[in-house]
């Protein structure tokens, strides 16, 4: 099965909540939505008197994600809060409070909308400074949110080459930090996968070889194929179905049964992304990918990261259905032709 959906709440959605977005996606006959974790900062506060004895999922005042108790971080949403605890909350959560995630996740399941989450696009897991610590925290919080939503995957980029730190040191730091995150992920028993995204600029860690290399080194992480990023980074390698098929074949063994990807148009130069565009602009076309998908038949989710969001998600679904219909019609035509050839001639 191939799912299609937008990267964020549909532009045409009258309500701007995650619940509204999921309902709109379902009403458009789409089957996926990728939450955009744009503002991922967190703050600390002490619990109010009436919050002592409550648990994270019962607090309605803030989007509380963790408890800090005697320098220990507690993520269990059912853990009772004590008077001396420190509550870690997100001023801009994806719902009003953490407890809302469970009902929204149940609704998404009923409507057959697969929910994923993309961390903030500026990430730095390579410098090992205060920003790196904040980025790791954002990825951890994304994992807790997706777990409560019963979502499929957390997608993240990893870092850039700044020149302040040698490239080899950045590579080593990223490997170490991803390994620590994957170990924490496993210890917490989080069910969503941790996805590492191919990036669109050569000054950023995230070539296909680098991502697959991390998947070889770190157990539990999977690659995320960002087709426009790969196309720009390789100076336009995805011009026909063979190019897409080669990429799908390279990535599929690492995907643990389900491939998560994104698609849009792209403007690029010298191996670097300039901007994402609607799918019908530029030289990156969806129909060759649809042909390759029909050949390889992966179980996949393809997110529209186009500026037109849901419009291009529906366009991709339509093109994919047309390609499938042509394939089926061709098979039926050839079958009928064979039956006629095999029939005995009339006397």
N, C-alpha and C positions, 0 to 999 in steps of 0.2 A: 504494500500500500504506500502511496505517496501523498503526504499531507501538504497543504499550502496555507499560508497565512501571513499577516503583516508583522513588521517589527515595531510593535507599539499599538496603542489603542487606535482604531481606524479614524482617519481624518473626518469622515462623515458621521462619526458617532456623536449623538447629541449630549449624552452623558460622558464624563471624562474619568469615571472610575474603572477599575479593572473588571468589576462585575459587568458594567455596561459594555466594555470592550469585548468580553467573551460572548455575551449575548448577541452583539452585532456581528461578530465573526461567524457565529453559528447561523444567523439569519441570512448571511451572504453565501451560505453553503461552503464556507471555508472550515478547515479543521485544525488550525494551529494559530497560536498567538505567542509572540516573543515579547515578554515584558522588558522595557528599557529602564534599567536602574541608573537614571541620569544623575541624581543627587544622592550619593551614598554615604555621606558623612554621618558620624554618630556623636552623641553627647552623653554625659553622665549626670545622674542626679540621685538623691536619696529617696527612698519610698515615702509616700505620705502615710500618715497613721492608719488610714483605712485600707491601705494596700498591703500592710504587713499581714502575712498569712494567706494572701492571695497568690496566684501563680501568674506567669507571664501571659498565658492565653486568656486570663480573666481581666487583665488591665485594659481599660478602655480609654484612659486619658492620653497615653502616648503609644507609639509603636516600639515597645520594648522587645529587644531581641536576646539579651543576655543579662545574667546576674554576676557581679563580681563580689566574691565573699572571701575575705582574708587572702587576697591575691590569687584566688582560684576562680576561673571563669566557668560558670554553670550555664549550660545551654538547654537543659531539660525544661520544656515549657510547662511541665506539671510540678516543678519544684516550688514548695512554699517559700515566699519571700520573708526574710528575717529583718529585724529593725536596723541592724548595722550594715546591711547589704548596700551595694551601689548598683543602680539600674542603668544599663546601657540601652539607649533608645535612639532611633533614627528620626530626625525632624521631618524627613520626607520619605515615609514608608510607602510601599506599593498599595496598602490599604490603610484604613483609619487606625487600626490596631492589629497586633499580631494574631489575636484570636479570630479576626475576620477571615484570615487566610484559609482556615479549614472549611468553612462554608463555601467560599469561592472555589476552592479546589474541588469540592464535591459537585458543585454546579457544573464546572468544566468537564468533569467526568461524565455527568449525565448528558451533556450536550455534545460529547465526543470532540472536545476541543483540547488538543495537546498544548500544554503551557510550558514554555521555556523562559529563561531569563538571561539577558546580556548585562554584564557588569559595565561600569563606566568605561568609555572608550579610551581614556587616557589612563594607562596602567604602567607601573614601573616596579617590576619584581627583580630588577637587576642591579640597582644602585645600592641597595641595602642601607637606605637612610630612613628618615622619618616618613617620607612619602611611601616607601616600600612597605613599611609597617602598616600604614593606613590602607594601602591597596590590598594587602593580605587580609586585613580586617573586612574590607568590602566583599572579597570573595567568600570568606567564611560566612558573613551575614547572608549573602546571596544563597549559599547552600542551605542555611537554616530556613530561609523564606521558601525556597523551592521544595524543600522536604515537607513543610507544612501544607503547601499547595498541591502536594502529590505530583509535582511537575517532572519533566523528563530530563532536563539538562541545564546546567549553568555554563554559559559561554563567556570566555574571557580572552583578551589579548594579554601579552606578558611583559613587554618593556621595549625600550628604545636604546639605541646607541647614542650617547650624549657627547662622547669625547672626554668627559671628566673622569670616566673609569674605563680602563682598557676593555676592548670588546671581549677578550677571552675571560676576563673576570666577570663581566656581565653574564656571559653564557653560563659560567659555573654557578653564579648566584641564582640565576633563574632555575637551573636544574635542582639546586638544593631547596629553593623555596617551593617549587612545584612538588617536590618529593615530600616535604613537610606538610603541605596542604593535602596531598593525597592520603598521607598517613592519618592526619586529623580527620579527614572525610570518612575514612574506614572506621576509625575509633568511635566516631559519633553515630555510625550506622546510617548515614544519609543515603537515600535511595536514588536521587537524581545523579546523573553522571557529571563529571567535570570535563568540559570540552575546551580544547585549546585551538584558537582560531588562526587560520592563515591570514597574514596581514598584507596590506597593499603598498607598503613603502620599504625600500631596501635599507633604510636607516632604522627600521624597527625589527626586532626579533620576531620571526614568524614565517620564514620561507617554508614550503612544503617539506623539504628535507629536515629542517630544524624541528618542525612540529612532529613529524613521524619519528625523528630521533628521540624526542622526549617520550613519545608513546612507547618506544622500545625500552627506554630506561626506567620509566615510572609506571608501576602497575596501577591500573584504575582510571587513567585518563584516556580521552579519545580525541581524535582530530575533528575539527569543524571546518568544512570546506566553504570558504567565502569565495564564490566564483569570480566576482569582479576584482577582488583583491589579487587572486592568483593570476587573473588575466593581465592586470596592470603590472604586476611584479615580473611577469615573464614576457613583457612586451608584446602581448597579444597572441598567446599560444592557443586560445580556445576559439578557433574560427570555424571548426567543423565538428561533426559528431565523433570522429576518431579522436580528436584532442580531448573532448569531454570523456569519452570512454576510457582512454588511457589514465586520466586523472581519477575517475571512479574506481578503476581496477586497482590503482595504487593505494587508495584510501580505504576501500571496503574491508580488507582484512583486519583493520585496526578499530572498526566502528562498533564492535560487540553487538552486532545484530541490527543496529539502526543508525542510519547516517543522518546527521543534522547539517544543514547547509543554508546559505543565503545567496540571493541573486538580485541583481539590478543592472541597469546600464552603468557605464563607467567612462570617464574621460581620464586619460593617463598620458604620461610622457617620460621617456628615459627610465622606464621600470618603476615609476612611482605614480600612485593614485593622485589625481587632481580633485575630482569630485564624483560622487555618485549621481546618476541621471536616471530618468525614466527608461524602461527596458527598450522602447522603440528607438532610442537615440544611441548613436555610437555603433561600434562593430561587434559588440558582444550580444549575440542573439540567443533567445531562449529555445527556438525550435531545434537546433542541433543538440542541445542538452536533452530535450524531450525524446529525440531519436535515440540518444545514448541510454537514457533511462529505460526505454522500451527494450533495448538490447540486453542491458545488464540486470534489470528488474530488481533494484535494491528496495528494501524497506526504508523509507526516507521521509524527512520533513524538509521542505524548502521554504525559507522565510523571505518575503519581499522586503528588501532594504531600500527599495526605490523611493524617491520623494513622493511618488503616487501611492505608496503603501498598499491599501486594500485593492485599489484599481488594478495594479500590476500583479497582485496575488491572484486575483480572479482571472486576469489575462493568462497567467502561467497555467492555471488549472484548465482553462479553455483550450490552450494550445496543446497541452498534454493529452486532453481528451480527443482532440482532432487527430493527433498522431496515432493514438491507440485505435481510433475508429478506422483510419486508413489501413493500419496493419491488419485489423480483423477483416475488413472488406477484401483485402488482397488475398488473405488466406482462404476465405470463403469462395472467392472467384476461382482460385487455383484448384480448390477441392471440387467445385462444380465442373470445371474443365476436365479434370482427371476422370470424374465419374462419367462424363459424356464420352470421353475417349475409350473408356473401358466397356461401355455398353455395346452389346452386339448390334451389328448393322442390320437395318430392316431389309427383308427380301423384296 
